[in-house]
């Protein structure tokens, strides 16, 4: 049975020993736990207060896109460019953000159960990954609008949690929220 997202986040503080964590190290901690947790890490970094740090949303968006495309192509272990791997994230800010998210994740996990599994296994997983990759790229122009990356980050986090729990309903909800991201990008760029 897969480890729950809340348990993975609970253990994160114990697993991290450095004051500044390299982004590549964080991704490697979650890579063997499936597509969902791998997507969740950068989505949470952007969704939480750490996303307000200039450049963090773009870094996470590029990372999400790279991960999504690799999943869409059927790759089993992620490749991340060295520049992104070496990007550091302050441990204290990451753990504070995770602490803020945990109560919501605990409540949401009570709602999860395996359903619509076709969206969390290939070929459905591959199509979801392409969709998520496009939504991740939408975060880059939204970084310059205050709080605008919240919607795509939330959508990707919900999709990631759905993937980790094989819950097609939550994957679908996340994908619908990602449609709102496209609308937000179009209206932001036109105005």
C-alpha atoms as a printed R data frame, in Angstrom:
    type eleno elety resid chain resno       x      y       z
1   ATOM     1    CA   UNK     A     1   0.000  0.000   0.000
2   ATOM     2    CA   UNK     A     2   1.219  3.495  -0.843
3   ATOM     3    CA   UNK     A     3   2.302  5.832   1.912
4   ATOM     4    CA   UNK     A     4  -0.211  8.625   2.481
5   ATOM     5    CA   UNK     A     5   0.798 12.159   1.520
6   ATOM     6    CA   UNK     A     6   0.271 13.362   5.110
7   ATOM     7    CA   UNK     A     7   2.685 10.706   6.428
8   ATOM     8    CA   UNK     A     8   5.266 11.694   3.818
9   ATOM     9    CA   UNK     A     9   4.972 15.340   4.878
10  ATOM    10    CA   UNK     A    10   5.152 14.377   8.576
11  ATOM    11    CA   UNK     A    11   8.436 12.576   7.944
12  ATOM    12    CA   UNK     A    12   9.866 15.400   5.836
13  ATOM    13    CA   UNK     A    13  11.097 17.423   8.831
14  ATOM    14    CA   UNK     A    14  12.903 14.400  10.259
15  ATOM    15    CA   UNK     A    15  14.495 13.546   6.908
16  ATOM    16    CA   UNK     A    16  15.879 17.030   6.226
17  ATOM    17    CA   UNK     A    17  19.174 17.775   7.915
18  ATOM    18    CA   UNK     A    18  20.538 20.783   5.998
19  ATOM    19    CA   UNK     A    19  19.450 24.389   6.680
20  ATOM    20    CA   UNK     A    20  19.175 25.082   2.953
21  ATOM    21    CA   UNK     A    21  17.817 22.217   0.928
22  ATOM    22    CA   UNK     A    22  18.737 21.760  -2.689
23  ATOM    23    CA   UNK     A    23  15.687 21.336  -4.903
24  ATOM    24    CA   UNK     A    24  17.165 18.246  -6.596
25  ATOM    25    CA   UNK     A    25  17.589 16.521  -3.222
26  ATOM    26    CA   UNK     A    26  13.964 17.200  -2.360
27  ATOM    27    CA   UNK     A    27  12.731 15.744  -5.657
28  ATOM    28    CA   UNK     A    28  14.937 12.656  -5.198
29  ATOM    29    CA   UNK     A    29  13.335 12.008  -1.790
30  ATOM    30    CA   UNK     A    30   9.953 11.632  -3.472
31  ATOM    31    CA   UNK     A    31  10.843 10.096  -6.851
32  ATOM    32    CA   UNK     A    32  10.248  6.477  -5.846
33  ATOM    33    CA   UNK     A    33   6.801  7.295  -4.466
34  ATOM    34    CA   UNK     A    34   5.136  7.907  -7.826
35  ATOM    35    CA   UNK     A    35   4.024 10.750 -10.034
36  ATOM    36    CA   UNK     A    36   1.646 12.335  -7.511
37  ATOM    37    CA   UNK     A    37   4.151 13.174  -4.752
38  ATOM    38    CA   UNK     A    38   6.693 14.333  -7.330
39  ATOM    39    CA   UNK     A    39   4.169 16.853  -8.645
40  ATOM    40    CA   UNK     A    40   3.035 17.788  -5.160
41  ATOM    41    CA   UNK     A    41   6.410 19.019  -3.899
42  ATOM    42    CA   UNK     A    42   6.895 21.899  -6.388
43  ATOM    43    CA   UNK     A    43   3.148 22.664  -6.399
44  ATOM    44    CA   UNK     A    44   3.172 23.065  -2.601
45  ATOM    45    CA   UNK     A    45   6.335 25.172  -2.698
46  ATOM    46    CA   UNK     A    46   4.549 27.578  -5.039
47  ATOM    47    CA   UNK     A    47   1.189 27.422  -3.260
48  ATOM    48    CA   UNK     A    48   2.612 28.172   0.171
49  ATOM    49    CA   UNK     A    49   4.345 31.398   1.295
50  ATOM    50    CA   UNK     A    50   7.601 30.197  -0.294
51  ATOM    51    CA   UNK     A    51   5.965 30.925  -3.675
52  ATOM    52    CA   UNK     A    52   6.140 34.656  -2.945
53  ATOM    53    CA   UNK     A    53   9.945 34.590  -3.178
54  ATOM    54    CA   UNK     A    54  10.843 36.087  -6.593
55  ATOM    55    CA   UNK     A    55  11.721 33.394  -9.109
56  ATOM    56    CA   UNK     A    56  10.453 30.458  -7.034
57  ATOM    57    CA   UNK     A    57   7.176 30.136  -8.971
58  ATOM    58    CA   UNK     A    58   9.013 30.091 -12.302
59  ATOM    59    CA   UNK     A    59  11.574 27.571 -11.009
60  ATOM    60    CA   UNK     A    60   8.762 25.314  -9.772
61  ATOM    61    CA   UNK     A    61   6.791 25.777 -13.004
62  ATOM    62    CA   UNK     A    62   9.758 24.704 -15.135
63  ATOM    63    CA   UNK     A    63  10.424 21.769 -12.805
64  ATOM    64    CA   UNK     A    64   6.772 20.694 -12.967
65  ATOM    65    CA   UNK     A    65   6.802 20.951 -16.754
66  ATOM    66    CA   UNK     A    66  10.000 18.882 -17.025
67  ATOM    67    CA   UNK     A    67   8.596 16.218 -14.674
68  ATOM    68    CA   UNK     A    68   5.229 16.119 -16.450
69  ATOM    69    CA   UNK     A    69   6.749 15.718 -19.903
70  ATOM    70    CA   UNK     A    70   8.957 12.894 -18.672
71  ATOM    71    CA   UNK     A    71   5.947 11.114 -17.172
72  ATOM    72    CA   UNK     A    72   3.994 11.690 -20.397
73  ATOM    73    CA   UNK     A    73   6.835 10.027 -22.313
74  ATOM    74    CA   UNK     A    74   6.785  7.045 -19.926
75  ATOM    75    CA   UNK     A    75  10.080  7.749 -18.160
76  ATOM    76    CA   UNK     A    76  10.253  6.154 -14.690
77  ATOM    77    CA   UNK     A    77  12.962  8.228 -13.004
78  ATOM    78    CA   UNK     A    78  13.121 12.009 -13.384
79  ATOM    79    CA   UNK     A    79  15.889 14.034 -14.945
80  ATOM    80    CA   UNK     A    80  16.210 17.644 -13.774
81  ATOM    81    CA   UNK     A    81  18.730 20.190 -15.132
82  ATOM    82    CA   UNK     A    82  21.698 20.827 -12.798
83  ATOM    83    CA   UNK     A    83  20.778 24.498 -12.395
84  ATOM    84    CA   UNK     A    84  17.360 23.547 -10.972
85  ATOM    85    CA   UNK     A    85  18.838 20.705  -8.922
86  ATOM    86    CA   UNK     A    86  21.244 23.102  -7.222
87  ATOM    87    CA   UNK     A    87  18.622 25.779  -6.465
88  ATOM    88    CA   UNK     A    88  18.339 26.050  -2.698
89  ATOM    89    CA   UNK     A    89  15.188 26.372  -0.626
90  ATOM    90    CA   UNK     A    90  15.377 27.517   3.005
91  ATOM    91    CA   UNK     A    91  14.419 24.498   5.163
92  ATOM    92    CA   UNK     A    92  12.623 26.667   7.721
93  ATOM    93    CA   UNK     A    93  10.356 28.282   5.111
94  ATOM    94    CA   UNK     A    94   9.597 24.935   3.485
95  ATOM    95    CA   UNK     A    95   8.683 23.290   6.804
96  ATOM    96    CA   UNK     A    96   6.575 26.308   7.845
97  ATOM    97    CA   UNK     A    97   4.665 26.118   4.567
98  ATOM    98    CA   UNK     A    98   4.195 22.356   4.856
99  ATOM    99    CA   UNK     A    99   2.961 22.858   8.431
100 ATOM   100    CA   UNK     A   100   0.302 25.266   7.155
101 ATOM   101    CA   UNK     A   101  -0.815 22.799   4.462
102 ATOM   102    CA   UNK     A   102  -0.934 19.650   6.610
103 ATOM   103    CA   UNK     A   103  -4.298 20.246   8.359
104 ATOM   104    CA   UNK     A   104  -5.975 20.653   4.969
105 ATOM   105    CA   UNK     A   105  -4.261 17.572   3.564
106 ATOM   106    CA   UNK     A   106  -5.334 15.496   6.607
107 ATOM   107    CA   UNK     A   107  -8.964 16.534   6.056
108 ATOM   108    CA   UNK     A   108  -8.801 15.922   2.311
109 ATOM   109    CA   UNK     A   109  -7.267 12.454   2.707
110 ATOM   110    CA   UNK     A   110 -10.389 11.277   4.513
111 ATOM   111    CA   UNK     A   111 -12.259 11.849   1.238
112 ATOM   112    CA   UNK     A   112  -9.902  9.782  -0.937
113 ATOM   113    CA   UNK     A   113 -10.505  6.284  -2.144
114 ATOM   114    CA   UNK     A   114  -9.533  4.458  -5.316
115 ATOM   115    CA   UNK     A   115 -11.997  5.410  -8.055
116 ATOM   116    CA   UNK     A   116 -11.560  6.368 -11.673
117 ATOM   117    CA   UNK     A   117  -8.203  4.626 -11.508
118 ATOM   118    CA   UNK     A   118  -7.809  4.863 -15.301
119 ATOM   119    CA   UNK     A   119  -6.664  8.486 -14.780
120 ATOM   120    CA   UNK     A   120  -3.782  7.459 -12.500
121 ATOM   121    CA   UNK     A   121  -2.307  4.631 -14.592
122 ATOM   122    CA   UNK     A   122  -0.958  4.624 -18.147
123 ATOM   123    CA   UNK     A   123  -2.172  5.768 -20.687
124 ATOM   124    CA   UNK     A   124  -4.518  8.031 -18.678
125 ATOM   125    CA   UNK     A   125  -1.647  9.118 -16.435
126 ATOM   126    CA   UNK     A   126   0.342 10.172 -19.498
127 ATOM   127    CA   UNK     A   127  -2.484 12.389 -20.761
128 ATOM   128    CA   UNK     A   128  -2.958 13.917 -17.305
129 ATOM   129    CA   UNK     A   129   0.792 14.631 -17.235
130 ATOM   130    CA   UNK     A   130   0.621 16.570 -20.524
131 ATOM   131    CA   UNK     A   131  -2.339 18.546 -19.205
132 ATOM   132    CA   UNK     A   132  -0.483 19.318 -15.953
133 ATOM   133    CA   UNK     A   133   2.638 20.337 -17.870
134 ATOM   134    CA   UNK     A   134   0.687 22.967 -19.797
135 ATOM   135    CA   UNK     A   135  -0.881 24.254 -16.559
136 ATOM   136    CA   UNK     A   136   2.581 24.456 -14.994
137 ATOM   137    CA   UNK     A   137   3.868 26.633 -17.837
138 ATOM   138    CA   UNK     A   138   0.905 28.955 -17.274
139 ATOM   139    CA   UNK     A   139   2.367 29.777 -13.870
140 ATOM   140    CA   UNK     A   140   5.329 31.647 -15.387
141 ATOM   141    CA   UNK     A   141   3.450 34.706 -16.706
142 ATOM   142    CA   UNK     A   142   1.211 34.671 -13.612
143 ATOM   143    CA   UNK     A   143   4.195 35.031 -11.275
144 ATOM   144    CA   UNK     A   144   4.182 38.780 -11.898
145 ATOM   145    CA   UNK     A   145   0.561 39.182 -10.792
146 ATOM   146    CA   UNK     A   146   0.129 39.097  -6.986
147 ATOM   147    CA   UNK     A   147  -1.409 35.826  -5.756
148 ATOM   148    CA   UNK     A   148  -2.183 34.670  -9.320
149 ATOM   149    CA   UNK     A   149  -0.083 31.489  -9.047
150 ATOM   150    CA   UNK     A   150  -2.343 30.299  -6.246
151 ATOM   151    CA   UNK     A   151  -4.955 28.843  -8.635
152 ATOM   152    CA   UNK     A   152  -2.582 26.760 -10.793
153 ATOM   153    CA   UNK     A   153  -0.623 25.670  -7.709
154 ATOM   154    CA   UNK     A   154  -3.811 24.544  -5.974
155 ATOM   155    CA   UNK     A   155  -5.025 22.787  -9.122
156 ATOM   156    CA   UNK     A   156  -1.739 20.943  -9.529
157 ATOM   157    CA   UNK     A   157  -1.605 20.047  -5.824
158 ATOM   158    CA   UNK     A   158  -5.139 18.584  -5.945
159 ATOM   159    CA   UNK     A   159  -4.264 16.649  -9.102
160 ATOM   160    CA   UNK     A   160  -1.049 15.382  -7.494
161 ATOM   161    CA   UNK     A   161  -2.841 14.232  -4.340
162 ATOM   162    CA   UNK     A   162  -5.456 12.529  -6.511
163 ATOM   163    CA   UNK     A   163  -2.678 10.763  -8.444
164 ATOM   164    CA   UNK     A   164  -0.961  9.636  -5.250
165 ATOM   165    CA   UNK     A   165  -4.222  8.181  -3.932
166 ATOM   166    CA   UNK     A   166  -5.476  6.784  -7.276
167 ATOM   167    CA   UNK     A   167  -8.591  8.935  -6.928
168 ATOM   168    CA   UNK     A   168  -9.860  9.906 -10.366
169 ATOM   169    CA   UNK     A   169 -12.464 12.260  -8.908
170 ATOM   170    CA   UNK     A   170  -9.788 14.510  -7.394
171 ATOM   171    CA   UNK     A   171  -7.652 14.251 -10.528
172 ATOM   172    CA   UNK     A   172 -10.681 15.447 -12.503
173 ATOM   173    CA   UNK     A   173 -11.351 18.304 -10.032
174 ATOM   174    CA   UNK     A   174  -7.707 19.385 -10.301
175 ATOM   175    CA   UNK     A   175  -7.895 19.306 -14.082
176 ATOM   176    CA   UNK     A   176 -11.040 21.458 -14.077
177 ATOM   177    CA   UNK     A   177  -9.276 23.990 -11.850
178 ATOM   178    CA   UNK     A   178  -6.425 23.956 -14.344
179 ATOM   179    CA   UNK     A   179  -8.903 25.141 -16.982
180 ATOM   180    CA   UNK     A   180  -9.445 28.175 -14.734
181 ATOM   181    CA   UNK     A   181  -5.698 28.740 -14.916
182 ATOM   182    CA   UNK     A   182  -5.856 28.971 -18.709
183 ATOM   183    CA   UNK     A   183  -8.656 31.520 -18.425
184 ATOM   184    CA   UNK     A   184  -6.629 33.499 -15.869
185 ATOM   185    CA   UNK     A   185  -3.580 33.561 -18.160
186 ATOM   186    CA   UNK     A   186  -5.615 34.692 -21.175
187 ATOM   187    CA   UNK     A   187  -7.348 37.491 -19.262
188 ATOM   188    CA   UNK     A   188  -4.063 38.582 -17.637
189 ATOM   189    CA   UNK     A   189  -2.185 38.730 -20.932
190 ATOM   190    CA   UNK     A   190  -4.989 40.564 -22.750
191 ATOM   191    CA   UNK     A   191  -5.403 43.178 -20.015
